[in-house]
Amino acid sequence: MSRWSAIVGYSLVGAATQLVWLNFAGVTTVAATHYNVSETAIGWLAQVFPLLYVVLSIPCGLALDRWFRPALLAGALLTALGALVRLGGDHFAWLLAGQLIASIAQPLVLNAVTGITGRYLEEKDRPTGIAIGTASIFAGMVLAFLLSAVFPTAASLHTMLLITAAFCVLSTLFLAATLRTPGPHAPAAPAVPQAIFTALRTAWSDPLIRRLCVLAVFPFGVFVALSTFAQPLLEPAGVTSTTASLILLLNVIAGVLGSALLPIYAARHHAESPYLVTSLTTTAIACLFLAFLPSTPVALITITLIGLLLLPALPIVLELVERRSTDAEGTAAGLIWLSGNLGGLLAATAVGLLVNHPRPAFLLLALLPLIALPGAHTLRHHLQTPAPTTR
């Protein structure tokens, strides 16, 4: 029997992590003026999340493998604590302290998406559970953009932070209530708990997991770089900052819808490899249009299409990890998130160097998914190969 209440609780906390992460994405200039710091400093309130994710992803995955419920609840509590700390005072130092606390929590929460579905859902429901859990992460991004649009002034920043903290606390309480007892499908504890390096070796020894880690770099990289620099890259083509923000919001909304529906279809029809090939190819073509025919209508269509088709690649990859891995599922999911965040950092850095040269920047973004195409095409072979056994 599936316990969907646990998935709802997880989804709320997953959205909360993204809300805290991106609270200031739409009010960077206003926040910089209000707190008397540079826009770069406000940007670091978000950048600490992927930076710490790269460092903490594997340790957090290992913690989830050993102590799933306590580790996930710790992530939820740290997210709520970080949001509350930001209310400690009207100074930048309080914001940074809160962000650092919440950024430690993020890998504990996001790495748990495969673990919670495997423990609380029947096997037939797990692709749907992973799709919902991942879509909620993108929904948290949408909520962050909406809050910054509703509270765009310096006088309303405190209200925005207060609403965020309330959402985080309530989400944590709901998740805690749903995790009072172990999931009905929780794996049996091994006679001898896996050592840290044993769990990591178990996950990394699987060729499919290694290939999925490589594939995760490219969708993450394109999405993060596009989300970060779409506005300045499109500005020379006459796309205003307001329009660019709306386009990015539609991009994430399309991603939420796609992530909730398309991975389920791919899993039921065993079409993961063809879907990834289609998604990567479409993304490359869309970026070519942005490179050679940039305009508001082209940006609206292509970037929304990228969100619809590219973002569902994440839940598809995570569902394959859940299906493949057993006692090292948290570590395997951590490797996927680590690869994705690393790809995002590298791609965003490279595109940032080309921010004043839109065409080369978009051509680079078109090249990244093309690099991943051979791996996505041959994924079918690895899906048919049994996972290696470890001693």
C-alpha positions as a Python dict, from the first residue, in 0.01 Angstrom:
ca = {
    (1, 'M'): (0, 0, 0),
    (2, 'S'): (129, 347, -90),
    (3, 'R'): (137, 628, 164),
    (4, 'W'): (98, 942, -44),
    (5, 'S'): (89, 1172, 260),
    (6, 'A'): (466, 1125, 294),
    (7, 'I'): (514, 1233, -68),
    (8, 'V'): (299, 1543, -6),
    (9, 'G'): (507, 1631, 300),
    (10, 'Y'): (829, 1578, 110),
    (11, 'S'): (703, 1788, -181),
    (12, 'L'): (622, 2079, 50),
    (13, 'V'): (968, 2071, 207),
    (14, 'G'): (1131, 2033, -135),
    (15, 'A'): (949, 2345, -253),
    (16, 'A'): (1054, 2524, 68),
    (17, 'T'): (1424, 2466, -3),
    (18, 'Q'): (1392, 2631, -345),
    (19, 'L'): (1186, 2917, -203),
    (20, 'V'): (1460, 3002, 46),
    (21, 'W'): (1726, 2960, -221),
    (22, 'L'): (1568, 3200, -473),
    (23, 'N'): (1390, 3447, -245),
    (24, 'F'): (1602, 3737, -370),
    (25, 'A'): (1631, 3639, -738),
    (26, 'G'): (1363, 3887, -844),
    (27, 'V'): (1454, 4169, -603),
    (28, 'T'): (1833, 4173, -626),
    (29, 'T'): (1869, 4546, -687),
    (30, 'V'): (1610, 4643, -425),
    (31, 'A'): (1769, 4414, -165),
    (32, 'A'): (2119, 4545, -239),
    (33, 'T'): (2004, 4902, -180),
    (34, 'H'): (1806, 4814, 133),
    (35, 'Y'): (2087, 4619, 299),
    (36, 'N'): (2358, 4856, 173),
    (37, 'V'): (2558, 4587, -7),
    (38, 'S'): (2645, 4519, -370),
    (39, 'E'): (2427, 4322, -609),
    (40, 'T'): (2707, 4067, -620),
    (41, 'A'): (2672, 4017, -245),
    (42, 'I'): (2298, 3957, -283),
    (43, 'G'): (2381, 3711, -560),
    (44, 'W'): (2594, 3514, -315),
    (45, 'L'): (2283, 3451, -105),
    (46, 'A'): (2182, 3214, -386),
    (47, 'Q'): (2527, 3100, -497),
    (48, 'V'): (2611, 2943, -160),
    (49, 'F'): (2349, 2676, -233),
    (50, 'P'): (2511, 2510, -538),
    (51, 'L'): (2859, 2564, -395),
    (52, 'L'): (2780, 2381, -72),
    (53, 'Y'): (2578, 2122, -263),
    (54, 'V'): (2889, 2017, -452),
    (55, 'V'): (3072, 1972, -120),
    (56, 'L'): (2792, 1810, 81),
    (57, 'S'): (2600, 1604, -176),
    (58, 'I'): (2784, 1275, -119),
    (59, 'P'): (2802, 1297, 264),
    (60, 'C'): (2431, 1379, 275),
    (61, 'G'): (2351, 1089, 42),
    (62, 'L'): (2545, 857, 269),
    (63, 'A'): (2358, 989, 573),
    (64, 'L'): (2026, 920, 400),
    (65, 'D'): (2136, 563, 323),
    (66, 'R'): (2218, 500, 689),
    (67, 'W'): (1955, 708, 874),
    (68, 'F'): (1690, 802, 620),
    (69, 'R'): (1411, 950, 833),
    (70, 'P'): (1635, 1136, 1083),
    (71, 'A'): (1849, 1275, 798),
    (72, 'L'): (1549, 1394, 595),
    (73, 'L'): (1387, 1550, 901),
    (74, 'A'): (1718, 1721, 984),
    (75, 'G'): (1713, 1872, 636),
    (76, 'A'): (1357, 1998, 685),
    (77, 'L'): (1441, 2143, 1027),
    (78, 'L'): (1754, 2317, 898),
    (79, 'T'): (1554, 2468, 611),
    (80, 'A'): (1300, 2608, 857),
    (81, 'L'): (1576, 2724, 1094),
    (82, 'G'): (1757, 2903, 812),
    (83, 'A'): (1437, 3082, 710),
    (84, 'L'): (1376, 3186, 1074),
    (85, 'V'): (1734, 3308, 1128),
    (86, 'R'): (1688, 3553, 840),
    (87, 'L'): (1424, 3726, 1054),
    (88, 'G'): (1675, 3787, 1334),
    (89, 'G'): (1757, 4138, 1221),
    (90, 'D'): (1740, 4381, 931),
    (91, 'H'): (2102, 4326, 835),
    (92, 'F'): (2278, 4137, 557),
    (93, 'A'): (2468, 3922, 808),
    (94, 'W'): (2140, 3764, 928),
    (95, 'L'): (2046, 3685, 567),
    (96, 'L'): (2381, 3522, 494),
    (97, 'A'): (2370, 3317, 816),
    (98, 'G'): (2021, 3192, 733),
    (99, 'Q'): (2117, 3106, 376),
    (100, 'L'): (2421, 2910, 492),
    (101, 'I'): (2208, 2703, 731),
    (102, 'A'): (1945, 2634, 465),
    (103, 'S'): (2208, 2550, 204),
    (104, 'I'): (2340, 2273, 431),
    (105, 'A'): (1985, 2135, 443),
    (106, 'Q'): (1924, 2130, 68),
    (107, 'P'): (2120, 1814, -22),
    (108, 'L'): (1957, 1627, 266),
    (109, 'V'): (1616, 1708, 119),
    (110, 'L'): (1676, 1684, -255),
    (111, 'N'): (1884, 1365, -235),
    (112, 'A'): (1592, 1197, -57),
    (113, 'V'): (1348, 1202, -350),
    (114, 'T'): (1427, 846, -455),
    (115, 'G'): (1448, 718, -99),
    (116, 'I'): (1109, 844, 11),
    (117, 'T'): (931, 704, -293),
    (118, 'G'): (1105, 368, -249),
    (119, 'R'): (1001, 350, 117),
    (120, 'Y'): (648, 488, 107),
    (121, 'L'): (513, 393, -237),
    (122, 'E'): (446, 65, -411),
    (123, 'E'): (674, -5, -705),
    (124, 'K'): (406, 79, -963),
    (125, 'D'): (357, 426, -806),
    (126, 'R'): (723, 523, -774),
    (127, 'P'): (768, 692, -1115),
    (128, 'T'): (466, 910, -1033),
    (129, 'G'): (602, 986, -687),
    (130, 'I'): (943, 1090, -820),
    (131, 'A'): (777, 1305, -1088),
    (132, 'I'): (563, 1480, -824),
    (133, 'G'): (854, 1525, -584),
    (134, 'T'): (1076, 1672, -853),
    (135, 'A'): (801, 1892, -994),
    (136, 'S'): (750, 2035, -646),
    (137, 'I'): (1114, 2149, -649),
    (138, 'F'): (1048, 2351, -963),
    (139, 'A'): (719, 2470, -814),
    (140, 'G'): (921, 2617, -526),
    (141, 'M'): (1113, 2821, -783),
    (142, 'V'): (785, 2950, -925),
    (143, 'L'): (668, 3042, -575),
    (144, 'A'): (991, 3236, -517),
    (145, 'F'): (941, 3434, -839),
    (146, 'L'): (579, 3504, -752),
    (147, 'L'): (662, 3626, -401),
    (148, 'S'): (926, 3863, -533),
    (149, 'A'): (670, 3995, -782),
    (150, 'V'): (408, 4048, -510),
    (151, 'F'): (658, 4205, -266),
    (152, 'P'): (896, 4397, -494),
    (153, 'T'): (983, 4691, -266),
    (154, 'A'): (1231, 4739, 18),
    (155, 'A'): (945, 4797, 262),
    (156, 'S'): (794, 4456, 179),
    (157, 'L'): (1112, 4247, 202),
    (158, 'H'): (1044, 4157, 566),
    (159, 'T'): (692, 4041, 479),
    (160, 'M'): (831, 3820, 202),
    (161, 'L'): (1080, 3664, 444),
    (162, 'L'): (807, 3615, 708),
    (163, 'I'): (578, 3433, 463),
    (164, 'T'): (869, 3216, 352),
    (165, 'A'): (954, 3123, 711),
    (166, 'A'): (591, 3035, 787),
    (167, 'F'): (575, 2811, 479),
    (168, 'C'): (899, 2635, 580),
    (169, 'V'): (785, 2575, 938),
    (170, 'L'): (444, 2442, 839),
    (171, 'S'): (598, 2218, 572),
    (172, 'T'): (843, 2076, 825),
    (173, 'L'): (565, 2002, 1075),
    (174, 'F'): (358, 1826, 809),
    (175, 'L'): (654, 1614, 695),
    (176, 'A'): (740, 1522, 1053),
    (177, 'A'): (383, 1403, 1108),
    (178, 'T'): (394, 1182, 798),
    (179, 'L'): (732, 1027, 889),
    (180, 'R'): (641, 920, 1242),
    (181, 'T'): (661, 557, 1134),
    (182, 'P'): (887, 386, 879),
    (183, 'G'): (754, 343, 528),
    (184, 'P'): (580, 12, 453),
    (185, 'H'): (835, -64, 181),
    (186, 'A'): (1148, 35, 374),
    (187, 'P'): (1445, -187, 282),
    (188, 'A'): (1560, -428, 546),
    (189, 'A'): (1863, -307, 738),
    (190, 'P'): (2179, -492, 635),
    (191, 'A'): (2337, -719, 890),
    (192, 'V'): (2652, -508, 877),
    (193, 'P'): (2593, -139, 796),
    (194, 'Q'): (2772, -23, 486),
    (195, 'A'): (3087, 176, 540),
    (196, 'I'): (3103, 515, 379),
    (197, 'F'): (3336, 416, 99),
    (198, 'T'): (3152, 87, 45),
    (199, 'A'): (2828, 273, -26),
    (200, 'L'): (3006, 511, -259),
    (201, 'R'): (3179, 223, -438),
    (202, 'T'): (2847, 37, -469),
    (203, 'A'): (2686, 334, -644),
    (204, 'W'): (2982, 430, -863),
    (205, 'S'): (3059, 73, -973),
    (206, 'D'): (2736, 66, -1177),
    (207, 'P'): (2803, 182, -1537),
    (208, 'L'): (2446, 308, -1564),
    (209, 'I'): (2486, 535, -1259),
    (210, 'R'): (2813, 672, -1400),
    (211, 'R'): (2649, 741, -1737),
    (212, 'L'): (2352, 912, -1572),
    (213, 'C'): (2592, 1132, -1373),
    (214, 'V'): (2756, 1246, -1697),
    (215, 'L'): (2418, 1306, -1862),
    (216, 'A'): (2296, 1512, -1565),
    (217, 'V'): (2572, 1766, -1621),
    (218, 'F'): (2425, 1896, -1945),
    (219, 'P'): (2053, 1960, -1871),
    (220, 'F'): (2150, 2121, -1541),
    (221, 'G'): (2420, 2326, -1710),
    (222, 'V'): (2192, 2465, -1980),
    (223, 'F'): (1908, 2540, -1738),
    (224, 'V'): (2123, 2713, -1475),
    (225, 'A'): (2317, 2918, -1731),
    (226, 'L'): (2000, 3018, -1915),
    (227, 'S'): (1820, 3110, -1594),
    (228, 'T'): (2116, 3317, -1476),
    (229, 'F'): (2202, 3506, -1793),
    (230, 'A'): (1896, 3503, -2022),
    (231, 'Q'): (1809, 3864, -1940),
    (232, 'P'): (2145, 4025, -2033),
    (233, 'L'): (2189, 3791, -2331),
    (234, 'L'): (1849, 3887, -2473),
    (235, 'E'): (1872, 4258, -2396),
    (236, 'P'): (2059, 4349, -2720),
    (237, 'A'): (1768, 4192, -2912),
    (238, 'G'): (1523, 4434, -2750),
    (239, 'V'): (1388, 4200, -2482),
    (240, 'T'): (1321, 4406, -2170),
    (241, 'S'): (1412, 4286, -1822),
    (242, 'T'): (1043, 4259, -1730),
    (243, 'T'): (971, 4049, -2036),
    (244, 'A'): (1276, 3834, -1972),
    (245, 'S'): (1157, 3768, -1615),
    (246, 'L'): (815, 3667, -1746),
    (247, 'I'): (973, 3432, -2000),
    (248, 'L'): (1185, 3266, -1730),
    (249, 'L'): (877, 3227, -1510),
    (250, 'L'): (694, 3056, -1798),
    (251, 'N'): (1002, 2840, -1849),
    (252, 'V'): (981, 2706, -1493),
    (253, 'I'): (600, 2670, -1499),
    (254, 'A'): (631, 2465, -1818),
    (255, 'G'): (901, 2262, -1644),
    (256, 'V'): (671, 2192, -1349),
    (257, 'L'): (396, 2066, -1581),
    (258, 'G'): (639, 1864, -1790),
    (259, 'S'): (806, 1711, -1483),
    (260, 'A'): (470, 1605, -1340),
    (261, 'L'): (353, 1432, -1660),
    (262, 'L'): (624, 1339, -1909),
    (263, 'P'): (844, 1117, -1684),
    (264, 'I'): (541, 903, -1601),
    (265, 'Y'): (474, 848, -1971),
    (266, 'A'): (842, 770, -2037),
    (267, 'A'): (855, 515, -1752),
    (268, 'R'): (535, 337, -1855),
    (269, 'H'): (647, 305, -2216),
    (270, 'H'): (1017, 240, -2140),
    (271, 'A'): (1097, 544, -2352),
    (272, 'E'): (1358, 710, -2130),
    (273, 'S'): (1637, 699, -2389),
    (274, 'P'): (1427, 829, -2684),
    (275, 'Y'): (1282, 1102, -2462),
    (276, 'L'): (1626, 1224, -2352),
    (277, 'V'): (1748, 1224, -2713),
    (278, 'T'): (1443, 1427, -2819),
    (279, 'S'): (1479, 1668, -2529),
    (280, 'L'): (1849, 1732, -2585),
    (281, 'T'): (1805, 1774, -2961),
    (282, 'T'): (1516, 2018, -2918),
    (283, 'T'): (1715, 2220, -2663),
    (284, 'A'): (2010, 2247, -2902),
    (285, 'I'): (1784, 2364, -3188),
    (286, 'A'): (1612, 2615, -2959),
    (287, 'C'): (1947, 2763, -2855),
    (288, 'L'): (2046, 2794, -3223),
    (289, 'F'): (1730, 2998, -3285),
    (290, 'L'): (1827, 3222, -2992),
    (291, 'A'): (2176, 3262, -3138),
    (292, 'F'): (2073, 3360, -3491),
    (293, 'L'): (1714, 3491, -3461),
    (294, 'P'): (1690, 3653, -3117),
    (295, 'S'): (1365, 3837, -3048),
    (296, 'T'): (1089, 3846, -2791),
    (297, 'P'): (860, 3596, -2973),
    (298, 'V'): (1150, 3356, -3043),
    (299, 'A'): (1270, 3378, -2681),
    (300, 'L'): (917, 3319, -2549),
    (301, 'I'): (864, 3007, -2761),
    (302, 'T'): (1211, 2853, -2735),
    (303, 'I'): (1279, 2910, -2365),
    (304, 'T'): (932, 2787, -2268),
    (305, 'L'): (987, 2478, -2484),
    (306, 'I'): (1324, 2418, -2318),
    (307, 'G'): (1155, 2426, -1977),
    (308, 'L'): (881, 2188, -2087),
    (309, 'L'): (1116, 1926, -2234),
    (310, 'L'): (1450, 1971, -2057),
    (311, 'L'): (1350, 1995, -1691),
    (312, 'P'): (1168, 1656, -1695),
    (313, 'A'): (1505, 1498, -1773),
    (314, 'L'): (1586, 1528, -1401),
    (315, 'P'): (1297, 1315, -1267),
    (316, 'I'): (1355, 1065, -1547),
    (317, 'V'): (1718, 1024, -1444),
    (318, 'L'): (1626, 1004, -1074),
    (319, 'E'): (1359, 740, -1143),
    (320, 'L'): (1618, 531, -1324),
    (321, 'V'): (1845, 564, -1020),
    (322, 'E'): (1565, 453, -785),
    (323, 'R'): (1483, 158, -1007),
    (324, 'R'): (1848, 55, -1032),
    (325, 'S'): (1991, 111, -684),
    (326, 'T'): (1907, -58, -356),
    (327, 'D'): (2098, 3, -32),
    (328, 'A'): (2301, 290, -184),
    (329, 'E'): (2013, 483, -338),
    (330, 'G'): (2082, 800, -135),
    (331, 'T'): (2446, 797, -239),
    (332, 'A'): (2350, 735, -603),
    (333, 'A'): (2101, 1022, -598),
    (334, 'G'): (2368, 1237, -434),
    (335, 'L'): (2604, 1163, -723),
    (336, 'I'): (2336, 1275, -971),
    (337, 'W'): (2269, 1601, -786),
    (338, 'L'): (2643, 1660, -743),
    (339, 'S'): (2702, 1618, -1116),
    (340, 'G'): (2410, 1842, -1203),
    (341, 'N'): (2512, 2124, -971),
    (342, 'L'): (2872, 2101, -1088),
    (343, 'G'): (2751, 2123, -1447),
    (344, 'G'): (2541, 2425, -1357),
    (345, 'L'): (2836, 2604, -1200),
    (346, 'L'): (3067, 2532, -1493),
    (347, 'A'): (2814, 2625, -1761),
    (348, 'A'): (2707, 2943, -1583),
    (349, 'T'): (3070, 3046, -1539),
    (350, 'A'): (3148, 2989, -1907),
    (351, 'V'): (2837, 3172, -2028),
    (352, 'G'): (2909, 3452, -1780),
    (353, 'L'): (3240, 3513, -1954),
    (354, 'L'): (3045, 3553, -2281),
    (355, 'V'): (2762, 3762, -2138),
    (356, 'N'): (2851, 4057, -2363),
    (357, 'H'): (2861, 3831, -2669),
    (358, 'P'): (2513, 3674, -2697),
    (359, 'R'): (2564, 3471, -3014),
    (360, 'P'): (2873, 3278, -2893),
    (361, 'A'): (2700, 3229, -2556),
    (362, 'F'): (2390, 3076, -2713),
    (363, 'L'): (2606, 2865, -2946),
    (364, 'L'): (2783, 2727, -2640),
    (365, 'L'): (2446, 2643, -2486),
    (366, 'A'): (2351, 2467, -2811),
    (367, 'L'): (2672, 2265, -2803),
    (368, 'L'): (2626, 2128, -2450),
    (369, 'P'): (2319, 1910, -2519),
    (370, 'L'): (2475, 1788, -2845),
    (371, 'I'): (2771, 1656, -2646),
    (372, 'A'): (2530, 1451, -2436),
    (373, 'L'): (2341, 1301, -2731),
    (374, 'P'): (2559, 990, -2782),
    (375, 'G'): (2530, 900, -2414),
    (376, 'A'): (2152, 943, -2418),
    (377, 'H'): (2123, 736, -2737),
    (378, 'T'): (2318, 439, -2594),
    (379, 'L'): (2141, 456, -2258),
    (380, 'R'): (1901, 182, -2368),
    (381, 'H'): (2187, -70, -2371),
    (382, 'H'): (2288, 12, -2012),
    (383, 'L'): (1926, -12, -1897),
    (384, 'Q'): (1921, -372, -2018),
    (385, 'T'): (2246, -460, -1841),
    (386, 'P'): (2210, -591, -1483),
    (387, 'A'): (2364, -387, -1205),
    (388, 'P'): (2701, -521, -1089),
    (389, 'T'): (2719, -697, -754),
    (390, 'T'): (2957, -578, -489),
    (391, 'R'): (3113, -761, -203),
}
